[in-house]
């Protein structure tokens, strides 16, 4: 029994080391090969994606996967989706990409980096609230964290792998309740690629502004409906 436990522990540590090494290698490769500029410059990324034709949306979705799994900077990808594909398709591809990325990170956390994520959660009381929230509210807690940035997108994807939430429920809830944010940021990005039309620019920015304002009201509404989920334990 002792030897089996030791072998299992060694195997778990090996998985962690390999996973961390892969993340480090990918980040270093992205930087050394100069690809980071595409993540930091929407215009350069648009030119690169436009040149791919049919494969452009596929590459955009893969960028979301890379961002979610390897903790690459992807905060601006929502706006980039609107710049690349326009507000409506940008909303769809951004919602799809962020969901696929969230699922990929969820699976990585559950089957590849489970012990590492578990250790991080045990040391971080804030991250433990995700597990507690799922136990109390189930999919409604996923809804909350997708509508309101209570936890960083990349971190919560991994932490959800430690909870009892089922993958289909997690994926569907993520897609549906990230749509409002994707919609707002895609319309903001659409204003950048509106072809210089003042009417379109103003209209897109107005829609983005109204959507962001509506999203900002969500925490107050949820506090009334699910106050026990939002209350912090002092």
TAFENDA-V132870 format. One record per residue. N is the residue number from 1. RES is the residue in one small letter. SS is DSSP state (hx for helix, st for strand, lp for the rest). PSI is psi in radians with two decimals (999 if undefined). D_LAST is the distance of its C-alpha to the last C-alpha in Angstrom with 1 decimal. Layout:
n=N res=RES ss=SS psi=PSI d_last=D_LAST
n=N res=RES ss=SS psi=PSI d_last=D_LAST
This chain:
n=1 res=x ss=lp psi=-0.76 d_last=41.8
n=2 res=x ss=hx psi=-0.71 d_last=40.7
n=3 res=x ss=hx psi=-0.64 d_last=42.7
n=4 res=x ss=hx psi=-0.73 d_last=41.3
n=5 res=x ss=hx psi=-0.71 d_last=37.7
n=6 res=x ss=hx psi=-0.71 d_last=38.6
n=7 res=x ss=hx psi=-0.71 d_last=40.4
n=8 res=x ss=hx psi=-0.73 d_last=37.5
n=9 res=x ss=hx psi=-0.73 d_last=35.1
n=10 res=x ss=hx psi=-0.72 d_last=37.7
n=11 res=x ss=hx psi=-0.71 d_last=38.0
n=12 res=x ss=hx psi=-0.76 d_last=34.3
n=13 res=x ss=hx psi=-0.64 d_last=34.3
n=14 res=x ss=hx psi=-0.72 d_last=37.4
n=15 res=x ss=hx psi=-0.76 d_last=35.8
n=16 res=x ss=hx psi=-0.82 d_last=32.8
n=17 res=x ss=hx psi=-0.78 d_last=35.4
n=18 res=x ss=hx psi=-0.75 d_last=37.6
n=19 res=x ss=hx psi=-0.82 d_last=34.8
n=20 res=x ss=hx psi=-0.69 d_last=33.5
n=21 res=x ss=hx psi=-0.69 d_last=37.2
n=22 res=x ss=hx psi=-0.79 d_last=37.9
n=23 res=x ss=hx psi=-0.83 d_last=35.0
n=24 res=x ss=hx psi=-0.75 d_last=36.2
n=25 res=x ss=hx psi=-0.74 d_last=39.8
n=26 res=x ss=hx psi=-0.81 d_last=39.2
n=27 res=x ss=hx psi=-0.77 d_last=37.2
n=28 res=x ss=hx psi=-0.77 d_last=40.0
n=29 res=x ss=hx psi=-0.75 d_last=42.7
n=30 res=x ss=hx psi=-0.74 d_last=41.3
n=31 res=x ss=hx psi=-0.82 d_last=41.2
n=32 res=x ss=hx psi=-0.62 d_last=44.5
n=33 res=x ss=lp psi=-0.07 d_last=46.4
n=34 res=x ss=lp psi=0.21 d_last=45.3
n=35 res=x ss=lp psi=-0.27 d_last=43.5
n=36 res=x ss=hx psi=-0.49 d_last=40.3
n=37 res=x ss=hx psi=-0.52 d_last=42.2
n=38 res=x ss=hx psi=-0.53 d_last=42.3
n=39 res=x ss=hx psi=-0.39 d_last=38.5
n=40 res=x ss=hx psi=-0.27 d_last=38.3
n=41 res=x ss=lp psi=1.81 d_last=41.3
n=42 res=x ss=hx psi=-0.61 d_last=41.4
n=43 res=x ss=hx psi=-0.77 d_last=45.1
n=44 res=x ss=hx psi=-0.70 d_last=46.1
n=45 res=x ss=hx psi=-0.70 d_last=44.2
n=46 res=x ss=hx psi=-0.77 d_last=45.9
n=47 res=x ss=hx psi=-0.71 d_last=49.3
n=48 res=x ss=hx psi=-0.75 d_last=48.7
n=49 res=x ss=hx psi=-0.72 d_last=47.4
n=50 res=x ss=hx psi=-0.60 d_last=50.3
n=51 res=x ss=lp psi=-0.17 d_last=52.7
n=52 res=x ss=lp psi=-0.20 d_last=51.6
n=53 res=x ss=hx psi=-2.18 d_last=52.7
n=54 res=x ss=hx psi=-0.58 d_last=51.8
n=55 res=x ss=hx psi=-0.09 d_last=49.5
n=56 res=x ss=hx psi=-0.93 d_last=47.4
n=57 res=x ss=hx psi=-0.62 d_last=44.7
n=58 res=x ss=hx psi=-0.79 d_last=44.7
n=59 res=x ss=hx psi=-0.69 d_last=44.0
n=60 res=x ss=hx psi=-0.75 d_last=41.3
n=61 res=x ss=hx psi=-0.68 d_last=39.5
n=62 res=x ss=hx psi=-0.55 d_last=40.0
n=63 res=x ss=hx psi=-0.69 d_last=38.4
n=64 res=x ss=hx psi=-0.72 d_last=35.2
n=65 res=x ss=hx psi=-0.81 d_last=35.5
n=66 res=x ss=hx psi=-0.73 d_last=36.0
n=67 res=x ss=hx psi=-0.75 d_last=33.1
n=68 res=x ss=hx psi=-0.76 d_last=30.7
n=69 res=x ss=hx psi=-0.71 d_last=32.0
n=70 res=x ss=hx psi=0.23 d_last=32.8
n=71 res=x ss=lp psi=0.63 d_last=29.9
n=72 res=x ss=lp psi=2.69 d_last=32.6
n=73 res=x ss=lp psi=2.04 d_last=31.9
n=74 res=x ss=lp psi=0.27 d_last=32.2
n=75 res=x ss=lp psi=-0.53 d_last=29.9
n=76 res=x ss=lp psi=0.01 d_last=33.2
n=77 res=x ss=hx psi=-0.50 d_last=34.9
n=78 res=x ss=hx psi=-0.78 d_last=34.0
n=79 res=x ss=hx psi=-0.67 d_last=36.0
n=80 res=x ss=hx psi=-0.63 d_last=38.6
n=81 res=x ss=hx psi=-0.72 d_last=39.2
n=82 res=x ss=hx psi=-0.63 d_last=40.3
n=83 res=x ss=hx psi=-0.72 d_last=42.5
n=84 res=x ss=hx psi=-0.75 d_last=44.2
n=85 res=x ss=hx psi=0.01 d_last=44.8
n=86 res=x ss=lp psi=2.93 d_last=44.3
n=87 res=x ss=hx psi=-0.69 d_last=41.5
n=88 res=x ss=hx psi=-0.92 d_last=42.3
n=89 res=x ss=hx psi=-0.58 d_last=43.1
n=90 res=x ss=hx psi=-0.72 d_last=40.4
n=91 res=x ss=hx psi=-0.81 d_last=37.8
n=92 res=x ss=hx psi=-0.87 d_last=39.2
n=93 res=x ss=hx psi=-0.60 d_last=39.6
n=94 res=x ss=hx psi=-0.76 d_last=36.2
n=95 res=x ss=hx psi=-0.74 d_last=34.5
n=96 res=x ss=hx psi=-0.80 d_last=36.7
n=97 res=x ss=hx psi=-0.77 d_last=36.2
n=98 res=x ss=hx psi=-0.56 d_last=32.4
n=99 res=x ss=hx psi=-0.79 d_last=32.5
n=100 res=x ss=hx psi=-0.71 d_last=35.0
n=101 res=x ss=hx psi=-0.73 d_last=33.1
n=102 res=x ss=hx psi=-0.69 d_last=29.9
n=103 res=x ss=hx psi=-0.73 d_last=31.9
n=104 res=x ss=hx psi=-0.76 d_last=33.6
n=105 res=x ss=hx psi=-0.66 d_last=30.3
n=106 res=x ss=hx psi=-0.82 d_last=29.0
n=107 res=x ss=hx psi=-0.66 d_last=32.2
n=108 res=x ss=hx psi=-0.72 d_last=32.1
n=109 res=x ss=hx psi=-0.58 d_last=28.6
n=110 res=x ss=hx psi=-0.65 d_last=29.8
n=111 res=x ss=hx psi=-0.31 d_last=33.2
n=112 res=x ss=lp psi=-0.86 d_last=33.6
n=113 res=x ss=lp psi=0.53 d_last=30.4
n=114 res=x ss=hx psi=-0.84 d_last=28.4
n=115 res=x ss=hx psi=-0.66 d_last=27.9
n=116 res=x ss=hx psi=-0.81 d_last=26.8
n=117 res=x ss=hx psi=-0.72 d_last=24.3
n=118 res=x ss=hx psi=-0.73 d_last=23.0
n=119 res=x ss=hx psi=-0.71 d_last=22.6
n=120 res=x ss=hx psi=-0.71 d_last=20.7
n=121 res=x ss=hx psi=-0.74 d_last=18.3
n=122 res=x ss=hx psi=-0.48 d_last=17.8
n=123 res=x ss=hx psi=-0.14 d_last=17.0
n=124 res=x ss=lp psi=1.79 d_last=14.6
n=125 res=x ss=hx psi=-0.56 d_last=11.2
n=126 res=x ss=hx psi=-0.75 d_last=11.4
n=127 res=x ss=hx psi=-0.50 d_last=14.9
n=128 res=x ss=hx psi=-0.42 d_last=14.0
n=129 res=x ss=hx psi=-0.43 d_last=12.4
n=130 res=x ss=hx psi=-0.81 d_last=16.0
n=131 res=x ss=hx psi=-0.76 d_last=17.4
n=132 res=x ss=hx psi=-0.71 d_last=14.9
n=133 res=x ss=hx psi=-0.72 d_last=15.7
n=134 res=x ss=hx psi=-0.68 d_last=19.4
n=135 res=x ss=hx psi=-0.65 d_last=19.4
n=136 res=x ss=hx psi=-0.71 d_last=18.1
n=137 res=x ss=hx psi=-0.17 d_last=20.0
n=138 res=x ss=lp psi=-2.31 d_last=22.6
n=139 res=x ss=hx psi=-0.40 d_last=24.5
n=140 res=x ss=hx psi=-0.51 d_last=22.5
n=141 res=x ss=hx psi=-0.62 d_last=19.6
n=142 res=x ss=hx psi=-0.75 d_last=22.3
n=143 res=x ss=hx psi=-0.84 d_last=23.4
n=144 res=x ss=hx psi=-0.87 d_last=20.1
n=145 res=x ss=hx psi=-0.34 d_last=19.9
n=146 res=x ss=hx psi=-0.60 d_last=23.6
n=147 res=x ss=hx psi=-0.64 d_last=23.6
n=148 res=x ss=lp psi=2.24 d_last=20.6
n=149 res=x ss=lp psi=1.11 d_last=20.1
n=150 res=x ss=lp psi=-0.64 d_last=16.4
n=151 res=x ss=lp psi=2.61 d_last=17.7
n=152 res=x ss=lp psi=2.45 d_last=21.0
n=153 res=x ss=hx psi=-0.89 d_last=24.0
n=154 res=x ss=hx psi=-0.71 d_last=25.4
n=155 res=x ss=hx psi=-0.79 d_last=22.4
n=156 res=x ss=hx psi=-0.52 d_last=21.4
n=157 res=x ss=hx psi=-0.76 d_last=25.1
n=158 res=x ss=hx psi=-0.72 d_last=25.0
n=159 res=x ss=hx psi=-0.60 d_last=21.7
n=160 res=x ss=hx psi=-0.42 d_last=23.0
n=161 res=x ss=hx psi=-0.36 d_last=25.8
n=162 res=x ss=hx psi=-0.14 d_last=23.6
n=163 res=x ss=lp psi=3.12 d_last=22.6
n=164 res=x ss=lp psi=0.07 d_last=24.9
n=165 res=x ss=lp psi=2.38 d_last=25.8
n=166 res=x ss=lp psi=2.54 d_last=29.6
n=167 res=x ss=hx psi=-0.83 d_last=31.3
n=168 res=x ss=hx psi=-0.71 d_last=33.3
n=169 res=x ss=hx psi=-0.77 d_last=30.4
n=170 res=x ss=hx psi=-0.83 d_last=28.3
n=171 res=x ss=hx psi=-0.82 d_last=31.4
n=172 res=x ss=hx psi=-0.78 d_last=32.3
n=173 res=x ss=hx psi=-0.71 d_last=28.8
n=174 res=x ss=hx psi=-0.83 d_last=28.5
n=175 res=x ss=hx psi=-0.86 d_last=31.9
n=176 res=x ss=hx psi=-0.78 d_last=31.6
n=177 res=x ss=hx psi=0.00 d_last=28.3
n=178 res=x ss=hx psi=-0.18 d_last=28.9
n=179 res=x ss=hx psi=-0.78 d_last=32.1
n=180 res=x ss=hx psi=-0.77 d_last=30.9
n=181 res=x ss=hx psi=-0.72 d_last=29.6
n=182 res=x ss=hx psi=-0.70 d_last=32.8
n=183 res=x ss=hx psi=-0.86 d_last=34.9
n=184 res=x ss=hx psi=-0.84 d_last=33.5
n=185 res=x ss=hx psi=-0.56 d_last=33.8
n=186 res=x ss=hx psi=-0.65 d_last=37.2
n=187 res=x ss=hx psi=-0.61 d_last=38.6
n=188 res=x ss=hx psi=-0.74 d_last=37.4
n=189 res=x ss=hx psi=-0.60 d_last=39.2
n=190 res=x ss=hx psi=-0.52 d_last=42.2
n=191 res=x ss=hx psi=-0.54 d_last=42.7
n=192 res=x ss=hx psi=-0.61 d_last=43.5
n=193 res=x ss=lp psi=0.47 d_last=46.1
n=194 res=x ss=lp psi=0.16 d_last=47.6
n=195 res=x ss=lp psi=0.39 d_last=50.9
n=196 res=x ss=lp psi=0.09 d_last=50.7
n=197 res=x ss=lp psi=1.98 d_last=51.1
n=198 res=x ss=hx psi=-0.65 d_last=49.5
n=199 res=x ss=hx psi=-0.83 d_last=49.3
n=200 res=x ss=hx psi=-0.74 d_last=47.4
n=201 res=x ss=hx psi=-0.84 d_last=45.1
n=202 res=x ss=hx psi=-0.75 d_last=44.1
n=203 res=x ss=hx psi=-0.80 d_last=43.8
n=204 res=x ss=hx psi=-0.75 d_last=41.6
n=205 res=x ss=hx psi=-0.62 d_last=39.3
n=206 res=x ss=hx psi=-0.77 d_last=39.2
n=207 res=x ss=hx psi=-0.78 d_last=38.2
n=208 res=x ss=hx psi=-0.74 d_last=35.5
n=209 res=x ss=hx psi=-0.77 d_last=34.2
n=210 res=x ss=hx psi=-0.74 d_last=34.1
n=211 res=x ss=hx psi=-0.77 d_last=32.5
n=212 res=x ss=hx psi=-0.65 d_last=29.7
n=213 res=x ss=hx psi=-0.76 d_last=29.2
n=214 res=x ss=hx psi=-0.71 d_last=29.0
n=215 res=x ss=hx psi=-0.62 d_last=26.4
n=216 res=x ss=hx psi=-0.35 d_last=24.3
n=217 res=x ss=hx psi=-0.24 d_last=24.2
n=218 res=x ss=hx psi=-0.77 d_last=23.0
n=219 res=x ss=hx psi=-0.70 d_last=19.2
n=220 res=x ss=hx psi=-0.70 d_last=19.8
n=221 res=x ss=hx psi=-0.79 d_last=22.0
n=222 res=x ss=hx psi=-0.54 d_last=19.8
n=223 res=x ss=hx psi=-0.66 d_last=16.9
n=224 res=x ss=hx psi=-0.70 d_last=19.5
n=225 res=x ss=hx psi=-0.69 d_last=20.8
n=226 res=x ss=lp psi=0.98 d_last=17.9
n=227 res=x ss=hx psi=-0.57 d_last=14.8
n=228 res=x ss=hx psi=-0.45 d_last=13.2
n=229 res=x ss=hx psi=-0.64 d_last=13.7
n=230 res=x ss=hx psi=-0.29 d_last=12.3
n=231 res=x ss=lp psi=2.37 d_last=9.0
n=232 res=x ss=lp psi=2.51 d_last=6.0
n=233 res=x ss=lp psi=1.97 d_last=3.8
n=234 res=x ss=lp psi=999 d_last=0.0
